Amino acid sequence: MELSIFQDHFLLRLENLFFVIAAVVSAILLIIPMFTQGGIKEIDTREAVRLINYKDALVLDVRDDSEYVAGHIPNAKHVPSQKMADRWIELEKYKDKPIVVVYPGGVRSNNPSLVLKKNGFTQIVNLMGGIDAWKRAGLPMVKR
C-alpha cells in the first residue's frame, strides 16, 4: 500500500514537471520573435488596411525594382531594401506616422525596419507574410 502512494505521488510530480517545462518553452517561443525582430511588430493584412485607411499609414515597399514594378500596393513608396541605409532620409516627413513595411514573404522587411527604428521612426510595423499575404487576401495591387 505504501509503495502505491509513493508511485502516485511521484507520477503526480512528474506530470506537474511536464506542465512547467511546457509553459517555460511556450514563453520562450513567444519572447524570441521580440528580440530577433528588434522589437518590430508584425501585423496581418486586416490591421494593415486599418492603418492605411484610418491612420494614413505609409506603405513602404522594400522589394527589388523588378518585384515592385510587377505589382505593388496602391500608393506605396518604394525604397529597395539594400538602399534603405542611404535613403531613409527621404522618409523623414513620415517619422511620426505609421509605416507598414512590405517585402515578398515578409522575411527581409526586418532590416529596413531596424534602419528606420535606429533613425528615430516610432511606428514601424512589418506586414506579416509580405506582399504574398496581401495578394492571398485579394487586396488591390497596382502594376507599372
C-alpha positions as CSV (number, residue, x, y, z in Angstrom):
1,M,0.0,0.0,0.0
2,E,2.8,2.4,0.9
3,L,4.6,1.8,-2.4
4,S,1.5,2.6,-4.4
5,I,1.1,6.0,-2.6
6,F,4.8,6.7,-3.3
7,Q,4.3,5.9,-7.0
8,D,1.2,8.0,-7.3
9,H,3.0,11.0,-5.7
10,F,6.0,10.5,-8.0
11,L,3.7,10.4,-11.1
12,L,1.9,13.5,-10.0
13,R,5.1,15.4,-9.5
14,L,6.4,14.2,-12.9
15,E,3.1,15.3,-14.5
16,N,3.5,18.8,-12.9
17,L,7.1,19.0,-14.1
18,F,5.9,18.3,-17.6
19,F,3.4,21.2,-17.5
20,V,6.0,23.6,-16.0
21,I,8.5,22.7,-18.8
22,A,5.8,23.1,-21.4
23,A,4.9,26.6,-20.0
24,V,8.5,27.7,-20.0
25,V,9.1,26.5,-23.6
26,S,5.9,28.3,-24.7
27,A,7.0,31.5,-23.0
28,I,10.4,31.4,-24.7
29,L,8.9,30.8,-28.1
30,L,6.7,33.8,-27.6
31,I,9.5,36.0,-26.5
32,I,12.1,35.1,-29.1
33,P,10.5,37.0,-32.0
34,M,10.6,40.2,-30.0
35,F,14.4,40.0,-29.9
36,T,15.1,38.7,-33.3
37,Q,12.9,41.4,-34.9
38,G,14.4,44.2,-32.8
39,G,11.0,44.8,-31.3
40,I,9.4,45.5,-34.6
41,K,5.7,44.4,-34.5
42,E,4.2,42.3,-37.3
43,I,0.6,42.9,-38.4
44,D,-1.8,41.0,-40.6
45,T,-3.4,42.4,-43.8
46,R,-6.6,43.4,-41.9
47,E,-4.6,45.6,-39.5
48,A,-2.5,47.0,-42.4
49,V,-5.7,48.0,-44.2
50,R,-7.0,49.6,-41.0
51,L,-3.7,51.6,-40.5
52,I,-3.8,52.7,-44.2
53,N,-7.4,53.8,-44.2
54,Y,-7.8,55.3,-40.7
55,K,-4.3,56.3,-39.6
56,D,-3.0,57.4,-43.1
57,A,-0.1,54.9,-42.8
58,L,2.7,54.9,-45.3
59,V,3.2,51.7,-47.2
60,L,6.9,51.2,-47.7
61,D,7.7,48.6,-50.3
62,V,11.3,47.4,-49.8
63,R,11.3,44.8,-52.6
64,D,13.7,44.9,-55.6
65,D,12.8,47.2,-58.5
66,S,11.6,44.3,-60.7
67,E,9.4,42.9,-58.0
68,Y,7.9,46.4,-57.3
69,V,7.1,47.0,-61.0
70,A,5.5,43.6,-61.3
71,G,2.8,44.7,-58.8
72,H,2.6,46.7,-55.6
73,I,0.1,48.1,-53.0
74,P,-1.5,51.3,-54.3
75,N,0.3,54.5,-53.2
76,A,3.3,52.5,-51.8
77,K,6.6,54.3,-51.5
78,H,9.4,52.2,-53.0
79,V,12.8,52.1,-51.4
80,P,14.7,48.9,-52.1
81,S,15.9,47.1,-49.0
82,Q,19.6,47.3,-49.9
83,K,19.3,51.1,-50.4
84,M,17.5,51.9,-47.1
85,A,20.6,52.8,-45.2
86,D,21.3,55.6,-47.7
87,R,17.7,56.7,-48.5
88,W,15.9,56.6,-45.1
89,I,16.2,60.4,-45.0
90,E,13.6,60.6,-47.8
91,L,11.1,59.3,-45.3
92,E,11.8,61.9,-42.7
93,K,8.3,63.5,-43.0
94,Y,6.7,60.2,-42.0
95,K,8.8,59.8,-38.8
96,D,5.7,60.1,-36.5
97,K,3.3,58.2,-38.8
98,P,2.6,54.5,-39.0
99,I,4.8,52.8,-41.6
100,V,3.8,49.4,-43.0
101,V,7.0,47.7,-44.4
102,V,6.3,45.2,-47.2
103,Y,8.5,42.5,-48.7
104,P,7.6,39.3,-50.7
105,G,7.2,36.9,-47.8
106,G,7.8,39.4,-45.0
107,V,11.2,37.8,-44.4
108,R,13.5,40.6,-45.4
109,S,11.5,43.5,-44.2
110,N,13.2,43.4,-40.8
111,N,16.5,45.1,-41.8
112,P,14.9,48.2,-43.3
113,S,12.6,48.4,-40.3
114,L,15.6,48.4,-38.0
115,V,17.3,51.1,-40.0
116,L,14.2,53.3,-39.6
117,K,13.9,52.5,-35.9
118,K,17.5,53.3,-35.4
119,N,16.9,56.7,-37.0
120,G,14.0,57.7,-34.8
121,F,10.9,56.4,-36.6
122,T,8.4,55.4,-33.9
123,Q,5.6,53.5,-35.6
124,I,7.1,50.8,-37.8
125,V,5.3,47.5,-38.4
126,N,6.1,44.7,-40.8
127,L,3.3,43.2,-42.9
128,M,3.3,39.5,-41.8
129,G,3.6,37.4,-44.9
130,G,4.6,40.4,-47.0
131,I,3.1,41.1,-50.4
132,D,2.3,37.4,-50.8
133,A,-0.2,37.7,-47.9
134,W,-1.6,40.9,-49.5
135,K,-2.2,39.0,-52.7
136,R,-3.8,36.0,-51.0
137,A,-6.2,38.3,-49.2
138,G,-7.4,39.6,-52.7
139,L,-6.4,43.2,-51.8
140,P,-5.8,45.7,-54.6
141,M,-2.5,45.8,-56.5
142,V,-1.1,48.3,-59.0
143,K,1.2,47.3,-61.9
144,R,3.5,49.7,-63.7
